[in-house]
Amino acid sequence: MTAPASGLSPQERVDPKNWTNKLRGRIEGLVPPGQALPARQPVYVASWIYVFGVLTLASLVVVVASGCVLAMGGVAWWHVSSLGHFFNSIHLWSVEMTFGFMVVHLWGKFWMAAWRGKRALTWITGVMLFGISIGTSFTGFLSQSNFDSQWIGGQAKDGLNSIGAGAFFNVLNPGQMLMWHIVLLPLAVGALTLVHIILVRRHGVVPPLDAELEG
Amino acid sequence: MTSLSIVTGAPGKYIHWGVIQISVTNATIIAVMIVLFVLALVVPFPTHDDEQSKPSGRSR
């Protein structure tokens, strides 16, 4: 990977111990030049099935944004305020859409064997995202501060305690579940989403099976 | 507490089919996702007419 010459002194360009240089080189080498946000795609991408990845991403943005608004009001806000109820509903339905789009995206990628062409890690990070997103939504159910969340926590504790997870992941502790829901799991989802997108841009969109056979 | 209710009164409706038990809501959502998947495969994707007339037809 060659660094652009503009703005860099010769010493900067050749110094192998300069960690900033090395980090910049790594960041620049993450995706091929011009592929970070390409304006054009191969002709086979002109299908609705290729749209569901970005639909998942778009609805995830709404999930995070509405979650940030709810964070300002607190967990009980939606019980006592019509505005809070509105944003709670935005949060719920954007989550529903995120999962709906994600599942259709998953089906599409499964049936086109999207792990082909050194894209295994893209597939694996997608599966991990699916699993962690489910965990994030489950901790969201536990953060509703109502009888539903109480009942869900009461049911979930037995399964988690049976495998020993209850010692450090207590579903009957609403404060702990809220922190997992709004800090730890969203961080994991955000980081993995970034890796997933970089991998997609790095290896390109997977071609259809018949296109690869013809090639 | 306002009129916004924490507890919904009516229980959900469930479909019982052998060992399978699923709420009507969840079954509907799954059906919608399947319909969406099929539509995504069969509905033609809109393309720009001016782009199609260009000689380099490999890209949209």
Interface residues (C-beta under 8 A of the other chain):
Chain A: R40 Q41 P42 V43 V45 A46 S47 W48 I49 V51 F52 W78 H79 V80 S81 S82 H85 E96 G100 V103 V104 W107 G108 N146 F147
Chain B: M1 T2 L4 I6 V7 I29 V32 M33 L36 F37 L39 A40 L41 V43 F45 T47 G57 R58 S59 R60
